[in-house]
Amino acid sequence: MVLEKKPMLLKNLAVYGTNGSKSGMQYTLKKEGDMLAAYTFPAPFSFAYTDDRYKTREEFPWTEDGYDAAIAWINDQYENRKEEWLKAEKAGILKAKTHI
């Protein structure tokens, strides 16, 4: 499991967003309009420096249920694409081709 639900007020998530990583997969959760957007993308670069074509995005309702669904989606992305993430982790910054 990559991400576990933390007692986070949606208000805090709207202001600050959240991000993290595990074994070559990085993720970002943030408010976009009236939706919760979840992204996964390969290491090593930050969200801002990763080309959009390498990001996978999913939208969820801006509710507690949407927050739960986004966490489940991120965890599924990790499990279903584990080889891809491990490959990105092994490539490291010198061999990465995902930056802008």
C-alpha positions in Angstrom: 0.0 0.0 0.0 1.3 3.4 -1.0 -1.1 5.7 0.7 -3.3 5.3 3.7 -6.1 7.7 4.6 -5.0 10.3 7.0 -7.4 12.5 8.9 -7.1 15.4 6.6 -9.7 18.1 6.3 -10.6 18.7 2.6 -10.1 22.4 3.3 -6.4 21.7 4.0 -6.2 19.5 0.9 -7.7 22.4 -1.1 -5.1 24.8 0.1 -1.9 22.7 0.2 -2.6 19.5 -1.8 -0.5 16.5 -1.0 2.1 14.4 -2.7 4.4 11.5 -2.1 6.2 8.6 -3.6 7.0 4.9 -3.3 9.5 2.8 -5.2 9.6 4.9 -8.4 5.9 6.0 -8.4 5.1 9.5 -7.4 1.6 10.9 -6.8 -0.1 14.2 -6.3 -3.6 15.0 -5.0 -5.0 18.5 -5.5 -8.2 20.5 -5.9 -8.9 21.5 -9.5 -12.1 23.4 -9.9 -14.7 21.5 -7.9 -13.0 18.2 -8.3 -10.2 16.3 -6.6 -7.5 15.4 -9.1 -5.2 12.5 -8.5 -2.0 12.0 -10.6 0.6 9.3 -10.7 3.9 9.7 -12.6 7.3 8.1 -12.7 10.3 9.2 -10.6 12.7 11.0 -10.4 11.4 14.5 -11.3 8.9 16.6 -9.4 5.3 17.1 -10.7 6.2 20.5 -12.2 9.2 19.0 -14.1 7.6 15.9 -15.4 6.2 16.1 -19.0 2.4 15.8 -19.0 2.5 12.8 -21.3 4.0 10.7 -18.4 1.3 11.7 -15.9 -1.8 9.6 -15.4 -4.8 11.7 -14.1 -8.1 10.7 -12.6 -10.9 13.0 -11.2 -13.0 12.3 -8.1 -15.8 14.2 -6.4 -14.7 16.8 -3.9 -16.1 14.8 -1.0 -14.8 12.4 1.7 -15.9 9.5 -0.5 -14.0 11.1 -3.4 -10.9 11.3 -1.2 -11.3 7.6 -0.3 -11.7 6.7 -3.9 -8.6 8.7 -4.9 -6.5 7.0 -2.3 -7.7 3.6 -3.6 -7.0 4.6 -7.2 -3.4 5.6 -6.3 -2.8 2.3 -4.5 -4.2 0.4 -7.5 -1.9 2.4 -9.9 1.0 1.3 -7.8 0.1 -2.4 -7.8 -1.0 -2.6 -11.4 2.0 -0.8 -12.8 4.7 -1.9 -10.4 7.2 -3.0 -13.1 7.0 0.5 -14.7 7.6 2.2 -11.3 10.5 0.0 -10.4 12.1 0.6 -13.9 11.8 4.4 -13.3 13.4 4.0 -9.9 16.3 2.0 -11.3 16.9 4.5 -14.1 17.5 7.3 -11.7 18.0 10.9 -12.6 20.8 10.3 -15.2 18.8 7.9 -17.4 15.3 9.4 -16.9 13.5 10.7 -20.0 10.4 12.0 -18.4 11.4 15.7 -17.8 10.3 18.7 -19.7 
